[in-house]
Amino acid sequence: MKKLGIIFGGRSEEHEISRMSAVSVIRAIDRSKYEIVPIGITKDGRWYLYDGPVEKIATGEWEAEAVKALAENPQKYDFSVVGAGGRTLCDVIDFALPVVHGTYCEDGKLQGLLEMAGIPYGGCGVTASAAAMDKIIAKELFIRAGIPVCPYVAVTSEELLRDPSGVAARIEEKLGYPVYVKPANQGSSVGISKVEDHSQILKALNYAAEFDRRLLVEKGLSCREIETAVLGRGGSVRAAVTGEIIATEDFYDYDAKYVDDGKPKMQIPADIPAEMSEKIREYAVKGFQMLDGEGFARCDFFVDRDTREIYLNEINTIPGFTSFSMFPLLWEQAGSAYPDTIERIIELGYERYYAENHRQTDRQK
């Protein structure tokens, strides 16, 4: 039986979201096919094996239990993530399914570690993960692929410190108001602000700079938020149905997603014309392939209410997997049950691993 490592937690601002996603994934996996090995990463970067009650992952109580278990039985629970000697990550798991959102995972860092360790894993590789995580780089790639994106201005924290008034003037000249300010390398609406006029712009930029040195300022549009999901690799990528986020707040922020239970509504499939849904699905596949994506992702779009223009906003390479997350719900509507979707993600990870190793073997002959 394969030892399937579910890696959760992490050092990012999305630590708590990752824990909720991990619980849903663990409960959905076929235990007759896989031995589940939960591996938690604390907010300060420590890795622990955990085999206690699954519900304690969601509450955060898992950490104290894992620390206690390691102290009482180091022979069973001790391992090193990398290094020589002793038991390593390679000895603990056969396959990794990262469910760690945000920085230090979704940005390619964890994928690089798994590549170096020779462990097959689910989801996008290093390049696609890093490119998709940086919203500025991703937008430039989408533009090159001929996919429309929302008008934007890129800013660095160094520019902001050196010439704040010049940064504000550049934003106002190109975009006007309102605008949305966000860190370029965060997810789940962490660090985002809506800015209505000049008096708010520097405060919003400085707030976003608390999370990243690269900042993204996007033109505020009267738009609908439409999403779809993709599965596959190479030339065999397919998109699920489209769904719509109907937020009761001014915009779909972090609290609306994860704190104010039930506040945002999802409509699946989205109530949009068939040709618009098909175009969104086409752009999703094209954008995913432009990033060299493999495995799975959720693709988020804006549709202008006035012009009906479609804009690819971002591609999330490790989207939320909670029971109320859009990604699994989109695939359920498309005919793939939650456990089947996870199984397909694992299959795609093994396909990539075997293809890459076969390619290396062939070169050595």
Phi and psi in degrees as a GROMACS rama.xvg file:
@    title "Ramachandran Plot"
@    xaxis  label "Phi"
@    yaxis  label "Psi"
@TYPE xy
-70.1685  138.201  LYS-2
-90.393  109.533  LYS-3
-99.6039  110.587  LEU-4
-84.7786  118.854  GLY-5
-98.583  107.73  ILE-6
-95.932  125.377  ILE-7
-138.587  171.796  PHE-8
90.7088  -119.377  GLY-9
100.111  174.916  GLY-10
-93.4995  -0.44716  ARG-11
-85.9239  176.096  SER-12
-69.4317  -9.4766  GLU-13
-102.142  22.8764  GLU-14
-53.8227  -49.1641  HIS-15
-66.0688  -36.9383  GLU-16
-63.8914  -40.9021  ILE-17
-59.1811  -41.0475  SER-18
-62.7288  -42.0405  ARG-19
-64.1128  -41.3975  MET-20
-62.7107  -42.9044  SER-21
-60.7657  -40.6838  ALA-22
-59.7999  -45.4577  VAL-23
-63.0972  -42.4337  SER-24
-65.3196  -46.9711  VAL-25
-59.006  -41.7311  ILE-26
-69.6066  -22.6944  ARG-27
-91.3043  -16.8062  ALA-28
-75.9169  142.662  ILE-29
-72.1213  107.4  ASP-30
-72.1319  -14.6668  ARG-31
-76.8205  -15.7778  SER-32
-106.953  -27.6126  LYS-33
-133.191  142.618  TYR-34
-90.6538  117.499  GLU-35
-81.6878  127.998  ILE-36
-122.615  92.0259  VAL-37
-69.1757  132.292  PRO-38
-127.81  114.732  ILE-39
-99.8526  142.134  GLY-40
-113.862  124.524  ILE-41
-75.9326  170.815  THR-42
-65.956  -21.387  LYS-43
-100.456  13.9405  ASP-44
90.718  10.7905  GLY-45
-85.8165  140.412  ARG-46
-104.056  135.59  TRP-47
-138.391  142.613  TYR-48
-77.4586  143.299  LEU-49
-139.97  129.772  TYR-50
-132.926  25.7326  ASP-51
-86.5686  -167.356  GLY-52
-57.8819  134.714  PRO-53
-62.2871  -37.4953  VAL-54
-62.6603  -21.6012  GLU-55
-76.6827  -12.3771  LYS-56
-68.0429  -45.6  ILE-57
-62.7749  -38.7224  ALA-58
-80.6651  -17.3028  THR-59
93.7896  -5.97093  GLY-60
-69.1719  -16.2028  GLU-61
-54.856  -36.3912  TRP-62
-63.453  -47.4692  GLU-63
-62.8796  -38.0817  ALA-64
-67.2883  -39.3044  GLU-65
-67.2045  -40.9274  ALA-66
-62.8682  -42.9179  VAL-67
-64.5304  -44.0356  LYS-68
-62.4662  -40.4474  ALA-69
-63.514  -42.282  LEU-70
-65.2846  -37.375  ALA-71
-81.6228  -29.0203  GLU-72
-143.352  70.3097  ASN-73
-63.07  -28.6472  PRO-74
-62.0175  -34.209  GLN-75
-85.4011  -37.383  LYS-76
-107.054  -11.4667  TYR-77
-80.2625  137.417  ASP-78
-161.63  160.575  PHE-79
-111.618  143.044  SER-80
-69.6255  -44.1064  VAL-81
-136.444  167.235  VAL-82
117.08  176.281  GLY-83
-111.345  151.918  ALA-84
84.1011  145.082  GLY-85
72.3673  -168.185  GLY-86
-91.7068  129.608  ARG-87
-112.428  178.785  THR-88
-58.0168  -34.9189  LEU-89
-62.9389  -29.8451  CYS-90
-80.1206  -23.3818  ASP-91
-85.1616  -37.7934  VAL-92
-134.278  155.701  ILE-93
-98.4429  -28.6337  ASP-94
-146.482  141.104  PHE-95
-111.628  134.486  ALA-96
-118.627  94.1669  LEU-97
-69.0502  127.877  PRO-98
-124.445  44.2133  VAL-99
-109.058  115.026  VAL-100
-88.8721  153.624  HIS-101
82.6093  -158.467  GLY-102
-65.9136  154.833  THR-103
70.3621  14.306  TYR-104
-156.101  -63.2691  CYS-105
-66.3903  -13.1093  GLU-106
-94.0222  8.32087  ASP-107
99.5888  -11.3587  GLY-108
-65.724  -46.7899  LYS-109
-68.0473  -37.0166  LEU-110
-61.4027  -39.0199  GLN-111
-63.1958  -40.4721  GLY-112
-62.0879  -44.6965  LEU-113
-66.334  -36.7121  LEU-114
-61.7885  -46.2819  GLU-115
-63.4699  -34.9157  MET-116
-80.6397  -11.7967  ALA-117
75.6989  29.352  GLY-118
-103.483  122.342  ILE-119
-64.6288  149.117  PRO-120
-149.679  160.672  TYR-121
-90.6387  148.246  GLY-122
99.017  -175.694  GLY-123
-65.3146  155.772  CYS-124
-82.2514  -169.315  GLY-125
-62.0514  -51.5186  VAL-126
-62.4238  -51.5464  THR-127
-63.151  -39.2954  ALA-128
-63.587  -46.3245  SER-129
-66.5161  -43.5829  ALA-130
-67.2831  -41.4804  ALA-131
-69.6552  -32.993  ALA-132
-67.6083  -35.8782  MET-133
-85.7713  103.966  ASP-134
-62.5843  -27.2485  LYS-135
-72.7401  -47.9642  ILE-136
-60.6139  -43.8379  ILE-137
-59.7131  -43.7214  ALA-138
-62.2086  -39.6769  LYS-139
-63.4876  -38.14  GLU-140
-69.1047  -39.4821  LEU-141
-62.5668  -42.294  PHE-142
-59.497  -43.7859  ILE-143
-62.8717  -31.5637  ARG-144
-81.6567  -0.506108  ALA-145
81.4651  22.1538  GLY-146
-101.312  127.114  ILE-147
-64.9854  140.193  PRO-148
-128.668  157.675  VAL-149
-64.9991  138.094  CYS-150
-53.8915  138.619  PRO-151
-150.784  166.095  TYR-152
-130.263  132.769  VAL-153
-96.8878  137.709  ALA-154
-136.005  145.962  VAL-155
-108.994  156.559  THR-156
-64.1163  -29.5274  SER-157
-65.2448  -43.5843  GLU-158
-59.7144  -41.9477  GLU-159
-62.78  -40.7772  LEU-160
-70.164  -40.062  LEU-161
-74.2538  -39.7002  ARG-162
-148.4  69.6244  ASP-163
-60.4009  -39.381  PRO-164
-68.3634  -35.489  SER-165
-66.6585  -38.8688  GLY-166
-62.9871  -46.3403  VAL-167
-61.0133  -41.611  ALA-168
-64.6919  -39.6939  ALA-169
-63.8169  -42.0445  ARG-170
-63.3296  -45.381  ILE-171
-65.6399  -37.656  GLU-172
-67.699  -41.7078  GLU-173
-85.4673  -36.7122  LYS-174
-114.834  -29.7519  LEU-175
69.8091  -159.876  GLY-176
-128.201  151.164  TYR-177
-80.045  163.09  PRO-178
-137.202  162.429  VAL-179
-112.738  131.418  TYR-180
-112.395  132.503  VAL-181
-150.896  155.248  LYS-182
-66.2362  144.172  PRO-183
-72.7121  -24.1683  ALA-184
-122.193  45.8356  ASN-185
-131.464  163.085  GLN-186
-128.001  -175.348  GLY-187
54.142  32.0396  SER-188
62.9658  22.0359  SER-189
-68.988  129.107  VAL-190
78.4489  11.4274  GLY-191
-90.8462  145.626  ILE-192
-139.442  146.917  SER-193
-98.8534  131.383  LYS-194
-116.538  124.719  VAL-195
-95.7506  -26.9597  GLU-196
-157.72  179.155  ASP-197
-58.4315  -32.7914  HIS-198
-66.1174  -17.7239  SER-199
-104.79  -11.9673  GLN-200
-67.2399  -44.7256  ILE-201
-68.3902  -37.2252  LEU-202
-61.1757  -43.6354  LYS-203
-66.1386  -41.072  ALA-204
-63.8553  -43.2754  LEU-205
-66.6922  -34.6402  ASN-206
-64.9893  -46.0094  TYR-207
-62.9337  -34.5183  ALA-208
-67.8952  -13.6063  ALA-209
-68.3454  -19.7862  GLU-210
-108.859  -19.3483  PHE-211
-163.298  154.54  ASP-212
-87.4647  -14.8353  ARG-213
-106.179  124.561  ARG-214
-120.695  146.944  LEU-215
-121.896  129.37  LEU-216
-118.255  120.489  VAL-217
-114.674  146.529  GLU-218
-62.9279  134.108  LYS-219
-77.8557  121.34  GLY-220
-117.195  152.71  LEU-221
-84.6158  100.161  SER-222
-139.602  162.567  CYS-223
-99.2695  146.951  ARG-224
-103.71  109.12  GLU-225
-112.995  137.763  ILE-226
-130.963  153.448  GLU-227
-141.671  174.363  THR-228
-130.176  149.808  ALA-229
-125.709  151.317  VAL-230
-139.247  139.197  LEU-231
137.086  -173.548  GLY-232
-154.221  151.196  ARG-233
61.7239  -131.071  GLY-234
-85.7087  1.32472  GLY-235
-113.326  65.828  SER-236
-113.654  134.131  VAL-237
-128.098  153.836  ARG-238
-107.736  147.549  ALA-239
-79.8137  -166.44  ALA-240
-71.1993  170.402  VAL-241
-96.1538  150.427  THR-242
-134.964  159.866  GLY-243
-121.203  135.452  GLU-244
-89.0389  120.844  ILE-245
-113.089  93.0009  ILE-246
-84.3044  136.546  ALA-247
-84.9617  -15.7515  THR-248
-86.0516  176.348  GLU-249
-61.9391  -37.2193  ASP-250
-149.809  164.776  PHE-251
-83.1656  81.4068  TYR-252
-90.1818  -176.092  ASP-253
-58.4223  -47.2626  TYR-254
-63.2263  -39.2769  ASP-255
-64.506  -31.7375  ALA-256
-77.1773  -42.7121  LYS-257
-127.165  -16.1453  TYR-258
-103.439  -51.1499  VAL-259
-83.9116  82.1115  ASP-260
-51.8769  125.984  ASP-261
81.7491  0.035646  GLY-262
-67.4734  -55.333  LYS-263
-76.0218  144.823  PRO-264
-109.977  149.195  LYS-265
-117.883  134.776  MET-266
-116.01  114.636  GLN-267
-129.568  121.39  ILE-268
-73.4526  161.631  PRO-269
-66.349  145.027  ALA-270
-85.4321  74.74  ASP-271
-134.961  159.784  ILE-272
-59.0005  149.441  PRO-273
-58.2405  -39.513  ALA-274
-68.0698  -32.2244  GLU-275
-70.0051  -41.9886  MET-276
-60.7996  -42.2697  SER-277
-65.4706  -39.5263  GLU-278
-64.8095  -40.9029  LYS-279
-62.8468  -43.1729  ILE-280
-65.7145  -37.692  ARG-281
-63.5798  -46.4915  GLU-282
-63.2141  -36.4013  TYR-283
-62.2976  -47.6198  ALA-284
-63.8068  -44.5406  VAL-285
-63.7216  -42.7569  LYS-286
-66.3649  -41.4337  GLY-287
-61.6148  -43.8889  PHE-288
-68.5539  -34.4949  GLN-289
-62.4165  -34.3635  MET-290
-78.1416  -5.30745  LEU-291
63.9312  40.2968  ASP-292
-70.987  147.064  GLY-293
-140.482  140.004  GLU-294
100.894  -100.199  GLY-295
-152.435  162.299  PHE-296
-170.551  161.443  ALA-297
-110.397  134.358  ARG-298
-114.404  123.36  CYS-299
-107.301  131.025  ASP-300
-124.903  155.147  PHE-301
-111.073  139.839  PHE-302
-122.468  115.755  VAL-303
-63.4188  125.992  ASP-304
-65.5775  -28.9113  ARG-305
-88.7985  -48.4745  ASP-306
-95.5273  -15.9329  THR-307
66.3943  16.0023  ARG-308
-66.6661  143.274  GLU-309
-104.487  133.203  ILE-310
-128.511  130.274  TYR-311
-79.1718  116.341  LEU-312
-83.5626  -56.6543  ASN-313
-163.173  163.757  GLU-314
-118.965  123.43  ILE-315
-100.345  112.697  ASN-316
-81.6453  -16.8997  THR-317
-132.795  79.219  ILE-318
-72.0109  166.349  PRO-319
-58.3841  140.655  GLY-320
-119.285  19.888  PHE-321
-68.1202  169.578  THR-322
-63.834  -20.4379  SER-323
-112.39  16.7992  PHE-324
-79.3264  149.536  SER-325
-65.7845  -40.548  MET-326
-55.9804  -57.2469  PHE-327
-65.5937  -31.6702  PRO-328
-67.0489  -37.2562  LEU-329
-63.1208  -42.6718  LEU-330
-72.3501  -32.2198  TRP-331
-61.1858  -42.4744  GLU-332
-65.3607  -29.908  GLN-333
-82.9492  -1.45173  ALA-334
104.599  5.06492  GLY-335
-110.269  110.487  SER-336
-64.4438  156.165  ALA-337
-49.7298  -52.0864  TYR-338
-61.2187  -35.3268  PRO-339
-68.0752  -36.4163  ASP-340
-64.506  -43.5607  THR-341
-63.2419  -41.7612  ILE-342
-60.1693  -40.3682  GLU-343
-66.3766  -37.811  ARG-344
-61.1902  -41.5879  ILE-345
-65.0869  -44.724  ILE-346
-57.9408  -43.857  GLU-347
-64.5387  -35.8992  LEU-348
-63.4651  -43.257  GLY-349
-67.1192  -38.6349  TYR-350
-57.5572  -46.0738  GLU-351
-63.5517  -45.024  ARG-352
-60.3081  -47.2231  TYR-353
-69.7109  -36.7521  TYR-354
-63.7624  -43.2641  ALA-355
-67.456  -42.0192  GLU-356
-68.8166  -36.3383  ASN-357
-65.0084  -39.7758  HIS-358
-63.7393  -42.1807  ARG-359
-65.9743  -38.842  GLN-360
-64.5012  -42.6163  THR-361
-61.7081  -37.0255  ASP-362
-69.4459  -25.4197  ARG-363
-82.4282  -14.1546  GLN-364
